[in-house]
Amino acid sequence: MMQEIMDQEERVMLDQIAKLTEENHVEWACDEYNPIGFLDKDDDSEQSACICQMFQFSAVLNGFHYELELAEYINVPSGKIDLSVTLTRNDDEHFLKIDSILSVELATSQEKEAKDIDNIAAVRLAKRLVPLAVKTDAVAEAFSWASFINQTGISKALLNNNLTKLGEKLCSEHRALDFHYAVFDNAYKDRLLAEL
């Protein structure tokens, strides 16, 4: 029961932060960006292979410093999307950490379910912050050193998968915003795949 109350409080807090962000009452700075990259499957954690990009933001709200980590994933070969958001307030007396994870297969979602997803605070934050972040120096600088694949021993099937090829193309062309749109819009992702 206590855990349910705490979870509800965290959802309300994240929803309030999302609303304030949407209404331009919170100004987030993009401090760090990990460019579009490929991560091979991890048998130990049962993590599937994926293409991902990650952003780190900071803001001051009511005198408190907040950090927001946002990661967008497209799983290979399933195409399932994941969004991970972590909100942290690093204050000794008022420490806060909220994790929000969304995992969904948009290809099988009905239109109503897709609209329901848009109401989730983590999705609202991503849709508001990523289009602004891609214009920052942090993103431009990160693409100057970016390498799409930093691992060895990846199977040929995964390397030759169209989603992997799409991720590599978007990375090499510095198209972080297109990757973001592909995470949330299957039709958009399909158009990008058709460009290959």
N, CA and C atoms as a LAMMPS dump frame, in Angstrom:
ITEM: TIMESTEP
0
ITEM: NUMBER OF ATOMS
588
ITEM: BOX BOUNDS ff ff ff
-5.0000000000000000e+02 5.0000000000000000e+02
-5.0000000000000000e+02 5.0000000000000000e+02
-5.0000000000000000e+02 5.0000000000000000e+02
ITEM: ATOMS id mol type element x y z
1 1 1 N 0.82 -1.194 0
2 1 2 C 0 0 0
3 1 3 C 0.867 1.262 0
4 2 1 N 1.89 1.275 0.859
5 2 2 C 2.771 2.436 0.93
6 2 3 C 3.496 2.657 -0.397
7 3 1 N 3.942 1.556 -1.025
8 3 2 C 4.628 1.669 -2.311
9 3 3 C 3.701 2.256 -3.378
10 4 1 N 2.44 1.874 -3.368
11 4 2 C 1.467 2.412 -4.323
12 4 3 C 1.294 3.914 -4.137
13 5 1 N 1.258 4.361 -2.891
14 5 2 C 1.127 5.793 -2.607
15 5 3 C 2.361 6.534 -3.107
16 6 1 N 3.546 5.983 -2.86
17 6 2 C 4.788 6.611 -3.326
18 6 3 C 4.839 6.648 -4.847
19 7 1 N 4.441 5.559 -5.509
20 7 2 C 4.413 5.523 -6.972
21 7 3 C 3.471 6.582 -7.523
22 8 1 N 2.312 6.734 -6.889
23 8 2 C 1.338 7.744 -7.318
24 8 3 C 1.906 9.145 -7.147
25 9 1 N 2.575 9.404 -6.032
26 9 2 C 3.194 10.709 -5.804
27 9 3 C 4.259 11 -6.856
28 10 1 N 5.042 9.991 -7.228
29 10 2 C 6.072 10.176 -8.25
30 10 3 C 5.442 10.468 -9.606
31 11 1 N 4.354 9.767 -9.936
32 11 2 C 3.662 10.027 -11.206
33 11 3 C 3.115 11.455 -11.249
34 12 1 N 2.548 11.903 -10.142
35 12 2 C 2.012 13.266 -10.073
36 12 3 C 3.147 14.277 -10.233
37 13 1 N 4.261 14.059 -9.546
38 13 2 C 5.41 14.969 -9.629
39 13 3 C 5.949 15.042 -11.06
40 14 1 N 6.132 13.886 -11.701
41 14 2 C 6.637 13.87 -13.075
42 14 3 C 5.643 14.535 -14.021
43 15 1 N 4.361 14.325 -13.782
44 15 2 C 3.337 14.961 -14.603
45 15 3 C 3.38 16.484 -14.435
46 16 1 N 3.59 16.96 -13.219
47 16 2 C 3.684 18.397 -12.975
48 16 3 C 4.91 18.993 -13.667
49 17 1 N 6.036 18.291 -13.606
50 17 2 C 7.258 18.756 -14.284
51 17 3 C 7.022 18.805 -15.792
52 18 1 N 6.351 17.782 -16.34
53 18 2 C 6.049 17.764 -17.775
54 18 3 C 5.16 18.943 -18.152
55 19 1 N 4.146 19.205 -17.353
56 19 2 C 3.231 20.319 -17.642
57 19 3 C 3.962 21.655 -17.584
58 20 1 N 4.773 21.867 -16.554
59 20 2 C 5.544 23.104 -16.446
60 20 3 C 6.504 23.267 -17.624
61 21 1 N 7.071 22.158 -18.069
62 21 2 C 7.983 22.184 -19.226
63 21 3 C 7.215 22.556 -20.491
64 22 1 N 6.074 21.935 -20.691
65 22 2 C 5.255 22.231 -21.879
66 22 3 C 4.809 23.691 -21.905
67 23 1 N 4.58 24.262 -20.73
68 23 2 C 4.118 25.653 -20.628
69 23 3 C 5.273 26.655 -20.543
70 24 1 N 6.498 26.169 -20.773
71 24 2 C 7.713 27.002 -20.764
72 24 3 C 8.002 27.654 -19.416
73 25 1 N 7.585 27.024 -18.316
74 25 2 C 7.898 27.527 -16.987
75 25 3 C 9.208 26.94 -16.448
76 26 1 N 9.714 25.913 -17.123
77 26 2 C 10.995 25.31 -16.756
78 26 3 C 11.883 25.347 -17.996
79 27 1 N 13.082 25.877 -17.834
80 27 2 C 14.025 25.941 -18.949
81 27 3 C 15.114 24.9 -18.732
82 28 1 N 15.056 23.833 -19.526
83 28 2 C 16.026 22.747 -19.421
84 28 3 C 17.205 23.027 -20.339
85 29 1 N 18.397 22.834 -19.836
86 29 2 C 19.614 22.936 -20.651
87 29 3 C 20.054 21.523 -21.008
88 30 1 N 20.395 21.31 -22.267
89 30 2 C 20.933 20.015 -22.694
90 30 3 C 22.433 20.031 -22.402
91 31 1 N 22.827 19.263 -21.395
92 31 2 C 24.219 19.261 -20.948
93 31 3 C 25.069 18.215 -21.643
94 32 1 N 24.445 17.128 -22.041
95 32 2 C 25.208 16.014 -22.61
96 32 3 C 24.316 15.228 -23.563
97 33 1 N 24.951 14.676 -24.587
98 33 2 C 24.237 13.86 -25.561
99 33 3 C 25.106 12.674 -25.943
100 34 1 N 24.533 11.484 -25.893
101 34 2 C 25.183 10.289 -26.428
102 34 3 C 24.5 9.986 -27.751
103 35 1 N 25.235 10.143 -28.852
104 35 2 C 24.629 10.041 -30.18
105 35 3 C 24.043 8.665 -30.484
106 36 1 N 23.256 8.64 -31.517
107 36 2 C 22.632 7.409 -31.995
108 36 3 C 23.704 6.336 -32.11
109 37 1 N 23.465 5.212 -31.463
110 37 2 C 24.439 4.131 -31.483
111 37 3 C 23.765 2.775 -31.365
112 38 1 N 24.512 1.761 -31.68
113 38 2 C 24.016 0.382 -31.627
114 38 3 C 24.555 -0.293 -30.371
115 39 1 N 23.683 -0.97 -29.644
116 39 2 C 24.076 -1.78 -28.494
117 39 3 C 23.666 -3.219 -28.764
118 40 1 N 24.621 -4.132 -28.695
119 40 2 C 24.33 -5.541 -28.936
120 40 3 C 23.539 -6.109 -27.769
121 41 1 N 22.889 -7.226 -28.01
122 41 2 C 22.104 -7.867 -26.953
123 41 3 C 23.013 -8.266 -25.8
124 42 1 N 22.428 -8.272 -24.612
125 42 2 C 23.149 -8.648 -23.397
126 42 3 C 22.457 -9.876 -22.82
127 43 1 N 23.096 -11.034 -22.971
128 43 2 C 22.488 -12.284 -22.514
129 43 3 C 22.3 -12.323 -21.003
130 44 1 N 23.179 -11.664 -20.263
131 44 2 C 23.075 -11.677 -18.805
132 44 3 C 21.831 -10.953 -18.311
133 45 1 N 21.517 -9.812 -18.922
134 45 2 C 20.368 -9.032 -18.471
135 45 3 C 19.144 -9.247 -19.356
136 46 1 N 19.272 -10.077 -20.36
137 46 2 C 18.204 -10.343 -21.33
138 46 3 C 17.806 -9.086 -22.101
139 47 1 N 18.695 -8.101 -22.169
140 47 2 C 18.475 -6.89 -22.952
141 47 3 C 18.675 -7.232 -24.426
142 48 1 N 17.691 -6.897 -25.257
143 48 2 C 17.829 -7.171 -26.685
144 48 3 C 18.728 -6.118 -27.323
145 49 1 N 19.183 -6.414 -28.526
146 49 2 C 19.973 -5.434 -29.264
147 49 3 C 19.083 -4.232 -29.57
148 50 1 N 19.701 -3.067 -29.649
149 50 2 C 18.903 -1.862 -29.899
150 50 3 C 19.752 -0.749 -30.49
151 51 1 N 19.045 0.229 -31.021
152 51 2 C 19.627 1.495 -31.448
153 51 3 C 19.139 2.506 -30.419
154 52 1 N 19.996 3.379 -29.953
155 52 2 C 19.546 4.318 -28.925
156 52 3 C 20.254 5.66 -29.038
157 53 1 N 19.646 6.649 -28.413
158 53 2 C 20.288 7.943 -28.193
159 53 3 C 19.863 8.411 -26.808
160 54 1 N 20.764 9.164 -26.15
161 54 2 C 20.519 9.578 -24.77
162 54 3 C 20.861 11.05 -24.582
163 55 1 N 20.034 11.708 -23.808
164 55 2 C 20.209 13.126 -23.502
165 55 3 C 20.267 13.308 -21.994
166 56 1 N 21.031 14.301 -21.55
167 56 2 C 21.023 14.682 -20.148
168 56 3 C 20.749 16.177 -20.066
169 57 1 N 19.727 16.518 -19.288
170 57 2 C 19.286 17.901 -19.139
171 57 3 C 19.435 18.334 -17.683
172 58 1 N 19.483 19.653 -17.467
173 58 2 C 19.461 20.185 -16.11
174 58 3 C 18.608 21.445 -16.092
175 59 1 N 18.028 21.704 -14.914
176 59 2 C 17.198 22.9 -14.732
177 59 3 C 17.146 23.226 -13.249
178 60 1 N 16.8 24.467 -12.963
179 60 2 C 16.555 24.889 -11.591
180 60 3 C 15.071 25.211 -11.488
181 61 1 N 14.441 24.615 -10.488
182 61 2 C 13.008 24.808 -10.276
183 61 3 C 12.771 25.016 -8.788
184 62 1 N 12.17 26.138 -8.445
185 62 2 C 11.906 26.487 -7.042
186 62 3 C 13.181 26.418 -6.191
187 63 1 N 14.309 26.821 -6.782
188 63 2 C 15.569 26.853 -6.06
189 63 3 C 16.295 25.52 -5.975
190 64 1 N 15.718 24.467 -6.531
191 64 2 C 16.339 23.148 -6.514
192 64 3 C 16.886 22.815 -7.894
193 65 1 N 18.057 22.168 -7.908
194 65 2 C 18.685 21.728 -9.155
195 65 3 C 18.157 20.339 -9.511
196 66 1 N 17.644 20.198 -10.719
197 66 2 C 17.125 18.922 -11.219
198 66 3 C 17.953 18.453 -12.399
199 67 1 N 18.107 17.142 -12.518
200 67 2 C 18.708 16.521 -13.703
201 67 3 C 17.685 15.572 -14.29
202 68 1 N 17.642 15.536 -15.602
203 68 2 C 16.714 14.663 -16.318
204 68 3 C 17.502 13.891 -17.365
205 69 1 N 17.526 12.584 -17.22
206 69 2 C 18.168 11.726 -18.216
207 69 3 C 17.067 11.098 -19.052
208 70 1 N 17.216 11.171 -20.357
209 70 2 C 16.199 10.689 -21.279
210 70 3 C 16.878 9.805 -22.325
211 71 1 N 16.4 8.584 -22.477
212 71 2 C 16.981 7.661 -23.461
213 71 3 C 15.872 7.083 -24.317
214 72 1 N 16.101 7.09 -25.63
215 72 2 C 15.143 6.557 -26.6
216 72 3 C 15.77 5.345 -27.283
217 73 1 N 15.005 4.258 -27.382
218 73 2 C 15.51 3 -27.939
219 73 3 C 14.562 2.454 -28.994
220 74 1 N 15.137 1.864 -30.031
221 74 2 C 14.392 1.012 -30.966
222 74 3 C 15.085 -0.34 -30.923
223 75 1 N 14.349 -1.356 -30.504
224 75 2 C 14.922 -2.698 -30.383
225 75 3 C 15.074 -3.351 -31.747
226 76 1 N 16.178 -4.068 -31.928
227 76 2 C 16.477 -4.76 -33.181
228 76 3 C 16.459 -6.258 -32.884
229 77 1 N 15.725 -7.058 -33.61
230 77 2 C 15.007 -6.758 -34.849
231 77 3 C 13.518 -6.46 -34.659
232 78 1 N 12.989 -6.491 -33.43
233 78 2 C 11.538 -6.408 -33.204
234 78 3 C 10.928 -5.067 -33.578
235 79 1 N 11.697 -3.975 -33.454
236 79 2 C 11.149 -2.646 -33.708
237 79 3 C 10.427 -2.071 -32.503
238 80 1 N 10.335 -2.835 -31.417
239 80 2 C 9.692 -2.349 -30.194
240 80 3 C 10.454 -1.12 -29.701
241 81 1 N 9.718 -0.154 -29.148
242 81 2 C 10.366 1.056 -28.654
243 81 3 C 10.387 1.066 -27.136
244 82 1 N 11.422 1.698 -26.612
245 82 2 C 11.54 1.91 -25.181
246 82 3 C 11.92 3.366 -24.962
247 83 1 N 11.369 3.932 -23.915
248 83 2 C 11.727 5.279 -23.487
249 83 3 C 12.013 5.209 -21.999
250 84 1 N 13.131 5.743 -21.608
251 84 2 C 13.521 5.74 -20.201
252 84 3 C 13.789 7.181 -19.776
253 85 1 N 13.146 7.595 -18.689
254 85 2 C 13.344 8.936 -18.151
255 85 3 C 13.658 8.812 -16.668
256 86 1 N 14.719 9.472 -16.236
257 86 2 C 15.069 9.52 -14.821
258 86 3 C 15.184 10.978 -14.41
259 87 1 N 14.381 11.368 -13.441
260 87 2 C 14.407 12.72 -12.888
261 87 3 C 15.045 12.653 -11.508
262 88 1 N 16.066 13.484 -11.295
263 88 2 C 16.783 13.47 -10.021
264 88 3 C 16.891 14.888 -9.471
265 89 1 N 16.656 15.01 -8.172
266 89 2 C 16.909 16.258 -7.458
267 89 3 C 17.965 15.923 -6.409
268 90 1 N 19.185 16.4 -6.626
269 90 2 C 20.307 16.095 -5.729
270 90 3 C 20.415 17.15 -4.642
271 91 1 N 19.606 17.004 -3.638
272 91 2 C 19.631 17.892 -2.488
273 91 3 C 19.645 17.015 -1.245
274 92 1 N 20.568 17.28 -0.336
275 92 2 C 20.72 16.423 0.844
276 92 3 C 19.422 16.251 1.622
277 93 1 N 18.699 17.332 1.802
278 93 2 C 17.477 17.258 2.606
279 93 3 C 16.237 16.9 1.8
280 94 1 N 16.278 17.103 0.487
281 94 2 C 15.1 16.879 -0.347
282 94 3 C 15.442 16.024 -1.574
283 95 1 N 16.21 14.958 -1.359
284 95 2 C 16.618 14.098 -2.474
285 95 3 C 15.385 13.457 -3.116
286 96 1 N 15.436 13.354 -4.45
287 96 2 C 14.335 12.759 -5.195
288 96 3 C 14.907 12.043 -6.409
289 97 1 N 14.404 10.854 -6.684
290 97 2 C 14.767 10.15 -7.909
291 97 3 C 13.526 9.411 -8.398
292 98 1 N 13.132 9.724 -9.629
293 98 2 C 11.956 9.11 -10.242
294 98 3 C 12.391 8.469 -11.557
295 99 1 N 12.095 7.191 -11.702
296 99 2 C 12.36 6.475 -12.954
297 99 3 C 11.035 6.192 -13.63
298 100 1 N 10.987 6.46 -14.926
299 100 2 C 9.799 6.154 -15.713
300 100 3 C 10.249 5.43 -16.974
301 101 1 N 9.701 4.254 -17.192
302 101 2 C 10.092 3.455 -18.352
303 101 3 C 8.846 3.071 -19.13
304 102 1 N 8.907 3.276 -20.425
305 102 2 C 7.82 2.9 -21.324
306 102 3 C 8.387 1.917 -22.325
307 103 1 N 7.699 0.816 -22.528
308 103 2 C 8.107 -0.184 -23.506
309 103 3 C 6.859 -0.615 -24.26
310 104 1 N 6.857 -0.437 -25.575
311 104 2 C 5.646 -0.715 -26.342
312 104 3 C 6 -1.1 -27.778
313 105 1 N 5.152 -1.92 -28.362
314 105 2 C 5.276 -2.253 -29.779
315 105 3 C 4.244 -1.434 -30.523
316 106 1 N 4.667 -0.328 -31.116
317 106 2 C 3.739 0.574 -31.788
318 106 3 C 3.083 -0.068 -32.997
319 107 1 N 3.735 -1.02 -33.61
320 107 2 C 3.157 -1.655 -34.797
321 107 3 C 1.849 -2.349 -34.464
322 108 1 N 1.698 -2.797 -33.23
323 108 2 C 0.481 -3.502 -32.852
324 108 3 C -0.475 -2.606 -32.065
325 109 1 N -0.097 -1.372 -31.803
326 109 2 C -0.947 -0.476 -31.03
327 109 3 C -2.089 0.058 -31.881
328 110 1 N -3.217 0.174 -31.268
329 110 2 C -4.346 0.818 -31.912
330 110 3 C -4.152 2.332 -31.801
331 111 1 N -4.906 3.084 -32.6
332 111 2 C -4.773 4.538 -32.59
333 111 3 C -5.043 5.106 -31.197
334 112 1 N -6.041 4.566 -30.502
335 112 2 C -6.353 5.041 -29.155
336 112 3 C -5.171 4.817 -28.218
337 113 1 N -4.535 3.646 -28.318
338 113 2 C -3.383 3.361 -27.465
339 113 3 C -2.241 4.325 -27.751
340 114 1 N -2.045 4.667 -29.038
341 114 2 C -0.991 5.61 -29.403
342 114 3 C -1.273 6.972 -28.784
343 115 1 N -2.55 7.392 -28.771
344 115 2 C -2.895 8.673 -28.144
345 115 3 C -2.713 8.605 -26.636
346 116 1 N -3.015 7.445 -26.029
347 116 2 C -2.802 7.276 -24.592
348 116 3 C -1.321 7.415 -24.255
349 117 1 N -0.467 6.894 -25.108
350 117 2 C 0.975 6.996 -24.901
351 117 3 C 1.398 8.458 -24.869
352 118 1 N 0.806 9.27 -25.737
353 118 2 C 1.148 10.694 -25.779
354 118 3 C 0.824 11.425 -24.48
355 119 1 N -0.042 10.873 -23.647
356 119 2 C -0.417 11.506 -22.379
357 119 3 C 0.524 11.156 -21.232
358 120 1 N 1.426 10.204 -21.444
359 120 2 C 2.373 9.801 -20.408
360 120 3 C 3.42 10.901 -20.24
361 121 1 N 3.698 11.267 -18.989
362 121 2 C 4.61 12.386 -18.709
363 121 3 C 5.974 12.212 -19.375
364 122 1 N 6.53 11.011 -19.341
365 122 2 C 7.853 10.782 -19.944
366 122 3 C 7.823 11.06 -21.448
367 123 1 N 6.754 10.656 -22.113
368 123 2 C 6.621 10.897 -23.557
369 123 3 C 6.458 12.39 -23.822
370 124 1 N 5.664 13.05 -23.007
371 124 2 C 5.459 14.495 -23.169
372 124 3 C 6.781 15.245 -23.001
373 125 1 N 7.589 14.825 -22.023
374 125 2 C 8.904 15.453 -21.835
375 125 3 C 9.802 15.224 -23.041
376 126 1 N 9.837 13.991 -23.532
377 126 2 C 10.679 13.672 -24.69
378 126 3 C 10.249 14.483 -25.907
379 127 1 N 8.953 14.546 -26.157
380 127 2 C 8.461 15.261 -27.34
381 127 3 C 8.677 16.762 -27.238
382 128 1 N 8.785 17.271 -26.037
383 128 2 C 9.036 18.701 -25.853
384 128 3 C 10.533 19.018 -25.879
385 129 1 N 11.343 18.193 -25.229
386 129 2 C 12.752 18.528 -25.04
387 129 3 C 13.666 18.13 -26.187
388 130 1 N 13.437 16.978 -26.803
389 130 2 C 14.368 16.507 -27.842
390 130 3 C 14.423 17.459 -29.039
391 131 1 N 13.279 17.946 -29.574
392 131 2 C 13.392 18.885 -30.704
393 131 3 C 14.189 20.147 -30.378
394 132 1 N 14.177 20.571 -29.128
395 132 2 C 14.982 21.731 -28.725
396 132 3 C 16.448 21.345 -28.538
397 133 1 N 16.673 20.169 -27.975
398 133 2 C 18.038 19.722 -27.681
399 133 3 C 18.869 19.512 -28.935
400 134 1 N 18.244 19.04 -30.016
401 134 2 C 19.026 18.728 -31.225
402 134 3 C 19.673 19.966 -31.832
403 135 1 N 19.256 21.144 -31.408
404 135 2 C 19.822 22.398 -31.915
405 135 3 C 20.976 22.908 -31.053
406 136 1 N 21.338 22.164 -30.007
407 136 2 C 22.34 22.648 -29.054
408 136 3 C 23.767 22.259 -29.435
409 137 1 N 24.707 22.958 -28.832
410 137 2 C 26.123 22.649 -29.027
411 137 3 C 26.468 21.26 -28.499
412 138 1 N 25.792 20.824 -27.429
413 138 2 C 26.078 19.504 -26.854
414 138 3 C 25.84 18.408 -27.884
415 139 1 N 24.773 18.532 -28.652
416 139 2 C 24.462 17.526 -29.678
417 139 3 C 25.44 17.646 -30.841
418 140 1 N 25.685 18.849 -31.31
419 140 2 C 26.621 19.044 -32.43
420 140 3 C 28.01 18.521 -32.076
421 141 1 N 28.476 18.817 -30.877
422 141 2 C 29.812 18.382 -30.459
423 141 3 C 29.886 16.856 -30.372
424 142 1 N 28.827 16.232 -29.87
425 142 2 C 28.843 14.774 -29.716
426 142 3 C 28.936 14.071 -31.065
427 143 1 N 28.292 14.609 -32.071
428 143 2 C 28.366 13.977 -33.391
429 143 3 C 29.766 14.084 -33.987
430 144 1 N 30.594 15.004 -33.488
431 144 2 C 31.949 15.141 -34.021
432 144 3 C 32.816 13.929 -33.669
433 145 1 N 32.471 13.195 -32.612
434 145 2 C 33.243 12.013 -32.218
435 145 3 C 32.437 10.721 -32.305
436 146 1 N 31.199 10.823 -32.744
437 146 2 C 30.289 9.677 -32.71
438 146 3 C 30.754 8.519 -33.592
439 147 1 N 30.549 7.335 -33.067
440 147 2 C 30.76 6.1 -33.82
441 147 3 C 29.538 5.234 -33.563
442 148 1 N 28.872 4.815 -34.617
443 148 2 C 27.613 4.098 -34.466
444 148 3 C 27.786 2.764 -33.749
445 149 1 N 28.826 2.031 -34.088
446 149 2 C 29.061 0.729 -33.456
447 149 3 C 30.42 0.756 -32.761
448 150 1 N 30.402 0.454 -31.463
449 150 2 C 31.627 0.444 -30.668
450 150 3 C 31.899 -0.926 -30.069
451 151 1 N 31.239 -1.947 -30.574
452 151 2 C 31.391 -3.299 -30.053
453 151 3 C 31.875 -4.223 -31.167
454 152 1 N 32.401 -5.367 -30.772
455 152 2 C 32.796 -6.388 -31.739
456 152 3 C 31.979 -7.64 -31.47
457 153 1 N 32 -8.557 -32.423
458 153 2 C 31.316 -9.833 -32.249
459 153 3 C 29.814 -9.77 -32.46
460 154 1 N 29.34 -8.735 -33.122
461 154 2 C 27.904 -8.601 -33.386
462 154 3 C 27.544 -9.507 -34.565
463 155 1 N 26.428 -10.204 -34.448
464 155 2 C 26.031 -11.145 -35.503
465 155 3 C 25.755 -10.405 -36.814
466 156 1 N 25.999 -11.105 -37.931
467 156 2 C 25.74 -10.525 -39.256
468 156 3 C 24.257 -10.236 -39.432
469 157 1 N 23.412 -11.076 -38.851
470 157 2 C 21.966 -10.851 -38.962
471 157 3 C 21.577 -9.5 -38.36
472 158 1 N 22.145 -9.175 -37.2
473 158 2 C 21.842 -7.883 -36.584
474 158 3 C 22.47 -6.731 -37.367
475 159 1 N 23.705 -6.912 -37.818
476 159 2 C 24.377 -5.853 -38.583
477 159 3 C 23.67 -5.558 -39.894
478 160 1 N 23.072 -6.584 -40.505
479 160 2 C 22.408 -6.415 -41.798
480 160 3 C 20.92 -6.1 -41.674
481 161 1 N 20.416 -6.019 -40.461
482 161 2 C 19.012 -5.688 -40.257
483 161 3 C 18.747 -4.252 -40.715
484 162 1 N 17.612 -4.02 -41.342
485 162 2 C 17.298 -2.684 -41.853
486 162 3 C 17.223 -1.626 -40.747
487 163 1 N 16.775 -2.003 -39.557
488 163 2 C 16.744 -1.03 -38.468
489 163 3 C 18.157 -0.606 -38.085
490 164 1 N 19.096 -1.559 -38.081
491 164 2 C 20.488 -1.231 -37.785
492 164 3 C 21.044 -0.312 -38.861
493 165 1 N 20.755 -0.629 -40.117
494 165 2 C 21.228 0.214 -41.228
495 165 3 C 20.629 1.617 -41.136
496 166 1 N 19.359 1.691 -40.74
497 166 2 C 18.723 2.998 -40.579
498 166 3 C 19.425 3.79 -39.467
499 167 1 N 19.68 3.149 -38.34
500 167 2 C 20.371 3.821 -37.244
501 167 3 C 21.735 4.333 -37.664
502 168 1 N 22.468 3.516 -38.409
503 168 2 C 23.802 3.927 -38.871
504 168 3 C 23.706 5.132 -39.802
505 169 1 N 22.714 5.113 -40.691
506 169 2 C 22.523 6.237 -41.616
507 169 3 C 22.181 7.51 -40.839
508 170 1 N 21.253 7.413 -39.884
509 170 2 C 20.85 8.595 -39.123
510 170 3 C 22.01 9.127 -38.292
511 171 1 N 22.835 8.236 -37.753
512 171 2 C 24.011 8.668 -37.002
513 171 3 C 24.999 9.389 -37.912
514 172 1 N 25.322 8.791 -39.038
515 172 2 C 26.324 9.388 -39.929
516 172 3 C 25.851 10.715 -40.513
517 173 1 N 24.528 10.895 -40.619
518 173 2 C 23.975 12.142 -41.15
519 173 3 C 23.548 13.106 -40.044
520 174 1 N 23.844 12.763 -38.806
521 174 2 C 23.55 13.613 -37.637
522 174 3 C 22.068 13.949 -37.537
523 175 1 N 21.221 12.957 -37.724
524 175 2 C 19.772 13.168 -37.769
525 175 3 C 19.097 12.68 -36.471
526 176 1 N 19.478 13.303 -35.37
527 176 2 C 18.932 12.93 -34.063
528 176 3 C 17.422 13.139 -34.001
529 177 1 N 16.929 14.194 -34.618
530 177 2 C 15.492 14.47 -34.572
531 177 3 C 14.704 13.429 -35.366
532 178 1 N 15.25 12.992 -36.489
533 178 2 C 14.576 11.938 -37.252
534 178 3 C 14.516 10.643 -36.451
535 179 1 N 15.572 10.326 -35.717
536 179 2 C 15.538 9.138 -34.865
537 179 3 C 14.444 9.284 -33.808
538 180 1 N 14.366 10.441 -33.19
539 180 2 C 13.339 10.721 -32.188
540 180 3 C 11.939 10.504 -32.771
541 181 1 N 11.689 11.054 -33.95
542 181 2 C 10.371 10.878 -34.573
543 181 3 C 10.101 9.408 -34.885
544 182 1 N 11.129 8.685 -35.31
545 182 2 C 10.96 7.258 -35.65
546 182 3 C 10.599 6.432 -34.423
547 183 1 N 11.052 6.864 -33.249
548 183 2 C 10.725 6.144 -32.02
549 183 3 C 9.22 6.179 -31.762
550 184 1 N 8.59 7.304 -32.029
551 184 2 C 7.186 7.487 -31.668
552 184 3 C 6.2 7.369 -32.826
553 185 1 N 6.688 7.211 -34.041
554 185 2 C 5.791 7.206 -35.206
555 185 3 C 6.227 6.119 -36.179
556 186 1 N 5.459 5.016 -36.212
557 186 2 C 5.809 3.899 -37.094
558 186 3 C 5.786 4.286 -38.558
559 187 1 N 4.809 5.093 -38.975
560 187 2 C 4.723 5.505 -40.382
561 187 3 C 5.965 6.309 -40.76
562 188 1 N 6.422 7.169 -39.866
563 188 2 C 7.631 7.95 -40.113
564 188 3 C 8.844 7.03 -40.216
565 189 1 N 8.919 6.065 -39.295
566 189 2 C 10.031 5.101 -39.331
567 189 3 C 10.015 4.323 -40.647
568 190 1 N 8.834 3.935 -41.1
569 190 2 C 8.715 3.193 -42.362
570 190 3 C 9.176 4.046 -43.551
571 191 1 N 8.873 5.342 -43.537
572 191 2 C 9.341 6.242 -44.604
573 191 3 C 10.868 6.319 -44.607
574 192 1 N 11.451 6.402 -43.403
575 192 2 C 12.92 6.448 -43.311
576 192 3 C 13.54 5.144 -43.803
577 193 1 N 12.916 4.012 -43.452
578 193 2 C 13.414 2.715 -43.914
579 193 3 C 13.339 2.617 -45.436
580 194 1 N 12.328 3.238 -46.03
581 194 2 C 12.183 3.202 -47.485
582 194 3 C 13.291 3.99 -48.185
583 195 1 N 13.94 4.911 -47.449
584 195 2 C 15.038 5.699 -48.02
585 195 3 C 16.319 4.875 -48.196
586 196 1 N 16.395 3.716 -47.509
587 196 2 C 17.632 2.931 -47.541
588 196 3 C 17.899 2.375 -48.937
